[in-house]
Amino acid sequence: MTIRFSHILAVAITAAVAGWMWTGTYIEGGRADAANATPPPAERSSEQDGTPFRVAVRDIAAEERSSVLVIRGRTEAEASVAVRAETTGRVAQRKVAEGQRVERDDVLCVLDKGARQAKVLEAEARLAQAKLDHSAATQLQDKGFTAQTRVAALKAAMDAAAAMLEEQQLELSRTVITAPIGGVVESPMVETGTILATGQVCATLIDADPVLAIGQVSERDVGKLEIGQAAEVELVTGETVNGAIRYIAPAAEDATRTFRVEIEIANPDGAVRDGITATARVPLAMQKAHRLSSGILTLNDAGTLGVRAVTDDNTVVFHPVTILGGDTDGIWVSGLPQTLSVITAGQDYVIEGQTVEAVRQVAEMPK
């Protein structure tokens, strides 16, 4: 039988492995020789129990902060009135056009008078006859030639004729439709020749001076507002105008639990149009708050957002916070003591009540 080289190589490798294992220098279960191996985590933790965990802390203090409440909504004209016909008739004249500015009592439409003028003349004649009859009866009564009841009946007829004349004059006046307010005529407007029934629209007037910025405020923030508070309103068109709060709803809307807020804006030239998207910023009263980096915020075991700090004896405490707002310099929070030593590094590796080694940072906190 011929001995091949591969057979010799296999025997040599087997002998080498057997010899190496015989010496005892090998890794068992992924662990090196006990004399040189690194202690397991449990043993390392027990060895370090006597050394407090090191954290970086920084002293911070509350500052005066003027916060701003943002209200998003839209503009709305102070008044929008649909001017309706109070009688039936054909539109004989249109005195104004869409987009035209009108003042109170300006004529908008004139309806065909029809027989109304004749009915006024008829009522005037009846009143004149009733006055003559009453006057004559009164003179006869003074001379004792007629009864008092006849005079009273003629007086009633005269009053009825006067009432009829007033009614016919009112009906005739209704053929001239005038503006109840000053404003701009909105399109569309009724065309000449159209038959208007009682209650149909002749024209719609928009009074946009002042104009209102209307938005909704949550029940959490509505208590921060008051009538007369100044506001800056930024329009989606890029314009910025100033106004003041004139109305805060006394009750919340059932569906959204928010309160309607109206901000009045002077608009004498009509530059601010009705229905534009607007964002109002209302400065609120000064309050104490802390500004800090969002990176030091953490959660406790209950999932509450806050910061971890150390006491004078280097014990870890947790303070819940409420975020008030933020900008490029950091975030503003409330709910913290006036001054405290907040943990800026290592806060996620310690728990409340633990004693730590606090390394104070002298540099100013990042903003």
C-alpha positions in Angstrom: 0.0 0.0 0.0 1.4 3.4 -1.0 1.5 6.1 1.7 0.4 9.4 0.2 1.4 12.9 1.3 -2.1 13.8 2.3 -2.2 10.9 4.8 1.0 12.1 6.4 -0.3 15.7 6.6 -3.5 14.5 8.3 -1.6 12.5 10.9 0.7 15.5 11.6 -2.2 17.9 12.2 -4.0 15.4 14.5 -0.8 14.9 16.5 -0.3 18.7 16.8 -3.9 19.4 18.0 -3.7 16.5 20.5 -0.4 17.9 21.9 -1.8 21.4 22.2 -4.8 20.2 24.1 -2.6 18.1 26.4 -0.7 21.2 27.5 -4.0 22.7 28.9 -3.5 26.2 27.2 -6.8 26.6 25.6 -10.0 28.7 25.8 -12.9 27.0 27.4 -16.5 28.2 26.8 -15.3 31.4 25.1 -13.2 32.3 28.2 -9.4 32.7 28.4 -7.2 31.2 31.1 -8.6 32.2 34.5 -5.3 33.8 35.6 -5.3 36.2 32.7 -9.1 36.6 31.9 -11.1 39.8 32.4 -13.6 39.5 35.3 -17.2 39.1 34.3 -19.6 42.2 34.5 -21.1 41.0 37.8 -17.6 40.7 39.4 -16.5 44.1 37.9 -19.7 45.8 39.3 -19.0 44.3 42.8 -15.5 45.6 42.7 -16.7 49.1 41.9 -19.5 49.3 44.5 -17.3 51.4 46.7 -16.7 54.1 43.9 -19.6 56.5 43.1 -20.5 56.9 39.5 -19.1 60.0 38.0 -21.5 62.6 36.3 -21.1 66.1 34.9 -23.2 68.7 36.5 -23.8 72.4 36.0 -25.5 75.0 38.1 -28.4 76.8 36.4 -30.9 79.5 37.6 -34.3 80.6 36.5 -34.5 83.6 34.2 -37.3 86.1 33.4 -39.0 85.0 30.2 -41.6 86.7 28.1 -43.5 83.9 26.3 -45.7 84.2 23.2 -48.9 82.4 22.6 -49.4 81.6 18.9 -53.0 81.6 17.5 -53.6 80.3 14.0 -56.7 81.2 12.1 -58.0 83.5 9.4 -59.2 87.0 8.8 -62.9 87.9 8.8 -64.7 91.1 8.0 -66.4 92.7 11.0 -69.7 92.6 9.1 -71.1 90.8 6.1 -74.7 91.7 5.3 -76.9 90.2 2.6 -79.3 93.1 1.7 -82.6 91.5 0.9 -85.8 92.8 -0.8 -88.7 93.5 1.5 -91.3 93.4 -1.3 -91.7 91.7 -4.6 -90.8 93.5 -7.8 -88.7 93.7 -10.9 -85.3 95.3 -10.6 -85.6 98.6 -12.6 -82.1 100.0 -11.8 -78.8 98.9 -10.3 -77.2 101.9 -8.7 -73.9 100.3 -7.8 -71.5 97.7 -9.1 -69.4 94.9 -7.6 -66.4 96.1 -5.7 -67.7 99.6 -5.3 -67.5 101.2 -1.8 -70.8 102.5 -0.5 -71.9 104.3 2.6 -74.9 103.8 4.9 -78.2 104.6 3.2 -76.7 104.7 -0.3 -79.2 103.3 -2.9 -78.3 99.8 -4.2 -81.3 98.7 -6.3 -84.6 100.3 -7.3 -87.6 98.1 -8.0 -90.4 98.9 -10.4 -93.1 100.8 -8.4 -96.0 99.3 -10.3 -99.3 100.4 -8.8 -97.8 101.3 -5.5 -97.7 105.1 -6.4 -101.4 105.0 -7.3 -102.3 103.2 -4.1 -100.5 106.0 -2.2 -102.6 108.7 -4.0 -105.8 106.7 -3.3 -104.9 106.5 0.4 -104.2 110.2 0.5 -107.6 111.0 -1.1 -109.4 108.8 1.4 -107.6 110.4 4.3 -108.6 113.9 3.0 -112.2 112.9 2.7 -112.2 111.4 6.2 -110.8 114.6 7.6 -113.5 116.7 6.0 -116.3 114.3 7.3 -114.9 114.4 10.8 -114.5 118.2 10.7 -118.1 118.7 9.6 -119.5 116.3 12.1 -117.6 118.0 14.9 -119.1 121.4 13.9 -122.6 119.9 13.9 -122.0 118.4 17.3 -121.1 121.7 18.7 -124.4 123.2 17.5 -126.3 120.1 18.8 -127.3 118.7 15.4 -125.5 115.4 15.5 -124.8 112.6 18.0 -121.4 112.2 19.7 -121.3 108.6 18.5 -121.3 109.7 14.9 -118.4 112.0 15.5 -116.5 109.1 17.2 -117.2 106.9 14.2 -115.9 109.4 11.8 -112.8 109.9 13.9 -112.1 106.2 13.8 -112.5 106.2 10.0 -110.1 109.1 9.7 -107.5 107.2 11.8 -107.9 104.1 9.6 -107.4 106.2 6.5 -104.2 107.7 8.0 -102.9 104.2 8.9 -103.7 103.0 5.3 -101.8 105.9 3.8 -98.7 105.1 6.1 -98.8 101.5 5.0 -99.0 102.3 1.3 -96.1 104.9 1.7 -94.0 102.2 3.5 -94.7 99.7 0.7 -93.7 102.3 -1.9 -90.4 103.1 0.0 -89.5 99.4 -0.1 -89.0 99.6 -3.8 -85.8 101.6 -3.1 -83.3 99.2 -1.5 -80.5 101.0 0.5 -77.3 100.0 2.3 -77.8 99.3 6.0 -74.1 99.7 6.6 -71.0 101.1 4.8 -68.9 98.6 3.0 -67.8 97.1 -0.3 -70.3 95.5 -2.7 -69.4 91.8 -3.1 -70.0 89.8 -6.3 -72.4 88.6 -7.5 -75.1 91.3 -7.5 -78.6 91.0 -8.8 -79.0 92.0 -12.5 -81.4 94.6 -13.9 -84.7 93.0 -15.0 -84.6 90.2 -12.3 -87.8 89.6 -10.5 -87.0 89.7 -6.8 -89.3 88.0 -4.3 -89.5 89.1 -0.7 -86.3 87.9 1.1 -84.2 87.5 -2.0 -80.7 89.2 -2.1 -80.1 92.4 -3.9 -76.5 92.7 -2.9 -74.0 91.6 -0.2 -72.0 94.2 1.6 -68.6 93.5 3.3 -67.4 95.9 6.0 -63.8 95.1 6.6 -62.8 98.1 8.8 -62.0 96.9 11.3 -61.1 93.4 10.1 -60.9 90.5 12.6 -58.3 87.8 13.0 -60.2 84.8 14.4 -58.6 81.7 15.9 -59.1 79.0 18.5 -57.2 78.7 21.8 -57.0 75.6 23.9 -58.6 75.4 27.3 -55.0 75.2 28.8 -54.0 78.6 27.3 -57.3 80.6 27.3 -56.7 81.7 30.9 -53.5 83.5 29.8 -55.5 85.9 27.6 -57.5 89.0 28.4 -59.5 91.6 26.6 -57.3 94.5 25.2 -54.1 92.4 25.0 -51.9 93.5 22.1 -51.2 91.0 19.3 -49.1 90.9 16.2 -50.8 89.3 13.2 -48.8 87.8 10.3 -50.7 87.2 7.2 -50.0 84.5 4.6 -49.5 87.3 2.1 -46.4 88.4 4.0 -47.9 91.4 5.7 -47.7 92.0 9.4 -50.3 94.1 11.2 -51.0 95.0 14.8 -54.2 94.5 16.7 -55.8 93.8 20.1 -58.0 91.1 21.5 -61.6 92.2 21.6 -63.5 89.0 22.4 -62.8 85.7 24.2 -65.5 83.1 24.1 -67.0 82.4 27.5 -67.6 78.7 26.6 -65.6 76.1 24.7 -66.8 74.5 21.5 -68.2 71.0 22.2 -66.3 69.3 19.4 -62.8 70.7 19.9 -62.9 72.0 23.5 -61.3 75.3 22.2 -62.3 78.9 22.7 -62.9 81.4 19.9 -60.7 84.5 20.1 -61.2 87.6 18.0 -58.4 90.1 17.4 -59.4 93.5 16.0 -57.2 95.1 13.4 -57.7 98.6 12.0 -58.2 98.4 8.2 -59.2 101.9 6.9 -57.7 101.3 3.4 -59.1 97.8 3.1 -55.6 96.3 2.5 -56.3 93.3 4.7 -58.9 91.1 2.9 -61.5 88.8 4.3 -60.6 85.1 4.6 -56.8 85.3 4.6 -54.8 82.7 6.6 -53.3 84.5 9.6 -51.0 83.7 12.5 -51.3 85.9 15.6 -48.6 86.2 18.3 -49.8 87.4 21.7 -47.0 88.3 24.2 -47.8 86.9 27.6 -46.8 88.1 31.1 -43.2 87.6 32.2 -42.6 84.3 34.1 -39.7 82.5 35.7 -38.3 79.7 33.5 -35.0 77.8 32.8 -33.3 77.6 29.5 -31.4 74.5 28.8 -30.2 72.1 26.1 -32.8 69.5 25.0 -30.0 66.9 25.3 -30.2 66.8 29.1 -33.9 65.9 29.1 -34.6 62.3 30.2 -37.5 60.1 31.3 -38.0 58.5 34.6 -39.4 55.0 35.1 -42.9 56.2 34.8 -42.2 57.9 31.5 -42.4 61.4 32.8 -40.2 64.0 31.0 -37.8 65.9 33.2 -34.2 66.4 34.3 -32.0 64.7 36.8 -30.0 66.8 39.2 -27.9 66.4 42.3 -28.5 67.7 45.8 -25.8 69.3 48.1 -24.9 65.8 49.3 -24.5 64.5 45.7 -27.8 62.5 45.8 -29.6 62.1 42.4 -33.1 63.7 42.3 -35.6 63.8 39.4 -37.5 67.0 38.5 -40.5 66.8 36.1 -40.6 69.7 33.6 -43.1 71.4 31.3 -41.8 72.6 27.9 -42.8 76.2 27.3 -41.2 76.7 24.0 -37.9 76.7 22.2 -35.7 78.4 19.7 -32.2 77.9 18.2 -30.6 78.7 21.5 -32.3 75.9 23.4 -35.6 75.1 25.1 -37.5 76.9 27.9 -39.0 74.7 30.7 -40.9 75.3 33.9 -41.4 73.3 37.0 -37.8 73.5 38.4 -36.5 75.1 41.6 -35.1 78.6 41.4 -31.5 77.2 41.3 -30.3 73.6 40.9 -27.3 71.5 39.8 -28.5 69.7 36.8 -26.7 66.6 35.4 -25.5 67.3 31.9 -23.7 64.0 31.2 -24.5 60.6 32.6 -28.1 61.3 33.6 -29.3 58.1 31.8 -27.0 55.9 33.9 -28.1 56.9 37.4 -31.3 56.6 39.3 -33.1 58.7 41.9 -31.5 58.3 45.4 -28.1 57.2 44.1 -25.0 58.9 45.4 -22.7 60.0 42.6 -19.5 61.9 42.2 -20.4 65.3 40.7 -17.9 66.9 38.4 -18.9 70.6 38.0 -18.6 72.3 34.7 -17.6 75.9 34.9 -18.3 76.8 31.2 -21.7 78.4 30.4 -24.4 75.9 29.5 -25.0 75.4 25.8 -27.9 77.4 24.5 
